[in-house]
Amino acid sequence: MQGSKVDENIIIDIPKIIDPRGNLSVIENDTIPFSIKRIYYLYDVPSDSFRGGHAHKKLYQFLIAISGSFEVHLNDGANKKVITLNKPNKGLLLVPGTWREINNFSSGAVCLVVASETYNETDYIRDFNDFLVYKN
Ligand code: T46
């Protein structure tokens, strides 16, 4: 989505079943606005690590801080936004056409990512100048 705006990247509540034995959250296809084709996760991330640094042309993703916290820096080519994820029952919908950088991982942070497509390197824009050309 070349014309997507940074504010289309929104926080979505994940249903939470509260239980004295421990809470349970569940993501089903109606929790997020895409069908799930892939799940991956980032873990054992050093606190000074920097992930992302790219945009996607078609891929939708949903990021959850299953444990700990981290920051997601978003840029649509014109506007920026920083979102801190630190709750396992709140996720960030990432729409195509958004440059993302992820940093400030806390100790033990785990970033679970639910994706709309299987892995495809041709969907990535990994150079920021190419991203600006793509958006303008
Ligand atoms: C994103 C952020 C949040 C695979 O082989 N399959 C996969 O499904 C993925 C996601 C990656 N890879 C390979 C490609 C690279 O050789 O794993 C290596 C590391 O990938 P990358 O440098 O893209 O990792 P991140 O953490 O910078 O970015 C990833 C996702 O690629 C990206 O879509 O939005 O997490």
Residues whose N, C-alpha, C, O or C-beta is under 5 A from the ligand:
A	BS01	T46	Y40 R51 G52 Y119
